[in-house]
Amino acid sequence: MKKGKKALKIISSVALAVVVGAGIWQIAVHQQSKKYNMITLDTSNVPSPVTTPVKEDDIQLSEVKMHYVVYGEKGHPLILVHGNGGSKESLKEAATYLANDYTVYVIESRCHGQSSDPGAISYDLMAKDIKEFIEAMKLEKPYLMGHSDGGINALTVAYTYPDLLGGFISCGANTTPDTLKPYFTIAVKVNDIFNPNKLNDMMLTLPQMNEELLSQITCPAYIVAGEFDIMWLSDSVLIHESIKDSKIAIIKGADHSSYISQDGKQAYVLAKDFFSTIEE
């Protein structure tokens, strides 16, 4: 009986420590994020979604047959790029709202969805694919909005091909695997034990960006993260401070995906607010 009571006390103490620790962590994150333009996205005046795609097709690039879907037929071209393991469905809801103001191209990265798998994958290779897609579709200074790996792709395109984009939004990007929070890295490593694949390997070894590379970006840039994202907010700040004249926002209460791949209305407001400043 005494042993049972002692065990119960230990369990209760550990549980209390976890709750208190989590509370302190949330307060710390909240205070930190307030320093970096923490915002709430007002979705009260978002137009109705344009749910029917204009076109869905494949296009052959130098190494990849890329699958894509087009929403909308007016406005500046806007390319949406999903995250690791995603597909055309990942940012579909965002595309349906953005189609009110842009011609939206939802692409599937190499080794994802219905796009072909040429074997190798890296952010440099995916950036090359995006460049070739832009050239093949004859898009002039398109905007690009990427989430997670797509956000890393946006940064990579911008510093590798500085004259290609009219502007971009990078959501939830990290500069190196070391800046991911430990719980996420552990989850990826555990997943790789049971399901080893090159997408996990890429997250654990890439990207490898630094201030010098990011400083080569010259087009309008918006660096965005969720208040409770999977990478440290200091990394988002590093990206922002390395890109001259870039903007930054931390979405209040958001995690890695809640404001973009899980909420098309917030994604619309985020994109519209930024890209409209470029057009002025």
URRA-V78450 format. One record per helix or strand. SS is the DSSP state (H for helix, E for strand). FROM is the first residue (numbers start at 1). TO is the last residue. If there is no record, write none. Layout:
# URRA-V78450
[[SS/FROM/TO] [SS/FROM/TO]]
This chain:
# URRA-V78450
[[H/2/34] [E/38/39] [E/55/60] [E/65/71] [E/77/81] [H/92/98] [E/103/107] [H/123/136] [E/143/147] [H/149/160] [E/167/171] [E/176/176] [H/177/179] [E/180/180] [H/182/194] [H/198/205] [E/208/208] [H/211/214] [E/221/226] [E/231/231] [H/233/242] [E/247/251] [H/264/279]]
